[in-house]
Amino acid sequence: MSTEIYINHPNFGLLYRLCVVEKNEELFTTLYAQRLFFKVIIQPQETIFEPLSRTEARLLVEAKLRRLRGNGEWEAYKQVNELYQRTFQ
């Protein structure tokens, strides 16, 4: 089952979620071009948009892949790896 999640950025409009990075941290990209990346930190009082370069976003996903592989979470690893291949290769 694929669940697409979107969030509205105050300046860049609709962003598409690529993956959850850590608890309360998610990686988003612009909907159409996928050239701008944001780490979105969701807190009870506010949502913080931290802009990332393509390289920083790629490194964030690579670190997530290493954690998943180290924990033996193979199904999640497969899904994130497919995302990685589609987005950064």
C-alpha positions in Angstrom: 0.0 0.0 0.0 1.4 3.4 -1.0 0.4 6.4 1.0 1.4 9.7 -0.5 1.8 12.6 2.0 1.9 16.3 1.1 2.6 19.4 3.1 2.3 23.0 2.2 5.5 25.2 2.4 4.8 28.9 2.9 7.0 29.9 -0.1 7.4 26.9 -2.3 3.9 25.5 -2.2 3.1 21.8 -2.1 5.9 19.4 -1.1 5.8 15.6 -1.4 7.1 13.4 1.3 9.9 11.1 0.3 10.4 9.3 3.6 10.5 9.5 7.4 14.1 10.1 8.5 13.7 9.8 12.2 10.9 10.4 14.8 9.3 13.7 14.0 11.7 14.3 11.0 10.7 13.7 7.4 12.3 14.4 4.0 10.2 16.3 1.5 10.8 17.6 -2.0 9.1 20.0 -4.3 6.2 18.2 -6.0 7.1 18.5 -9.7 10.8 19.2 -10.2 12.1 17.4 -7.1 15.0 19.8 -7.1 14.5 21.4 -3.7 14.7 19.3 -0.6 13.6 20.0 3.0 14.0 18.2 6.2 10.7 18.9 8.0 10.7 18.7 11.8 7.3 18.4 13.2 6.9 19.7 16.7 3.6 20.3 18.7 3.9 24.0 18.5 5.4 24.5 15.0 6.7 22.9 11.8 10.3 23.7 10.9 11.4 23.5 7.2 15.1 23.0 7.0 16.3 23.4 3.4 18.8 20.8 2.1 20.9 20.5 -1.0 20.5 17.5 -3.2 23.7 16.1 -1.7 22.6 16.6 1.9 19.2 14.9 1.1 21.0 12.0 -0.5 23.3 11.6 2.5 20.3 11.7 4.8 18.7 8.8 2.9 21.9 6.9 2.7 22.2 7.1 6.5 18.7 5.9 6.8 19.5 2.9 4.6 22.5 2.1 6.8 20.4 2.2 9.9 17.7 0.0 8.4 20.3 -2.5 7.1 22.0 -2.6 10.5 18.7 -3.2 12.3 17.7 -6.0 9.8 14.6 -4.1 8.7 14.7 -5.5 5.2 11.2 -4.6 4.0 11.6 -1.0 5.0 15.2 -1.1 3.5 13.8 -2.3 0.2 11.2 0.5 0.1 13.7 3.3 1.0 16.3 1.8 -1.4 13.7 2.0 -4.3 13.0 5.6 -3.3 16.8 6.3 -3.3 17.2 4.8 -6.8 14.3 6.7 -8.2 15.3 10.0 -6.7 19.1 10.1 -6.6 20.3 7.8 -9.4 
